[in-house]
Amino acid sequence: MILAVDIGNTNIVVGCIHGEEICFVERLSTVSTRTELEYAISFKNVLEMYGVSIEELDGGIISSVVPPVTNIVKHSMEKILNQKVMLIGPGVKTGLNVLMDDPRQVGSDRIVNAVAVVHEYPVPAAIIDMGTATTICVVDGKKNYIGGAIIPGMRIAADTLTARTAQLPKISLEAPAKLIGKNTVDCMKSGVFYGNVALIDGMLDKIEEEMGQKLTIIATGGLAKALIPYCKHDIILDDALLLKGLKIIYEKNK
């Protein structure tokens, strides 16, 4: 069994993988001021909650897009496991051909997602990851990572709207009862929520038009479960996509 961790700007995804089975997927807040010990206690608490003992863990792997937190989390995991933890980065084999101007600029989470998709789903494919930012990544029919788009996430959009206006309140990220709102809060919810639904559908239309073919579409990330069911495209929800990718990369490099 391995402990797999993905460090995002807002959340840290934590999971355990035993063979082909994802034992659990949980999220912790990404906090740059936490110490190694505080993160270690958080990880131990999650493991205990799911009845996983430290002795059952054979190793660990991390992907991260938050450099200030990366080593803190890595060292906290090494405290728990009492061994070195694998970190996605230069020198780690992924098996993915990245056709970008500078492959080093591609976030490790996007690479890990793409690795999972080429192993589990038909290509060509589009991968939507809805976190702090919403990313759409594209893998072609030859399993090459060919690029994508980065879009301000729903929470960023909602917070910016509130911060830049004098009278608009903070809102929760959920669908209002009706598309045409009858009060300020529902109007804001409609704009942020259904605006992002339309954005994703529109981007997928444009990507398929540019590719000249239909794509398998997979969505993941903390906000995907709430929003994706409202999209018109046939989109597969896979909350464990990152963990699956981390497991594949771990097996390639262990």
Beta strands, then each sheet from edge to edge (+ up, - down):
strand 1: 2-7
strand 2: 11-18
strand 3: 21-29
strand 4: 59-64
strand 5: 86-87
strand 6: 97-98
strand 7: 125-130
strand 8: 133-139
strand 9: 144-152
strand 10: 216-220
strand 11: 235-237
sheet 1: 3+ 2- 1+ 4+ 5+
sheet 2: 6+ 9+ 8- 7+ 10+ 11+
end
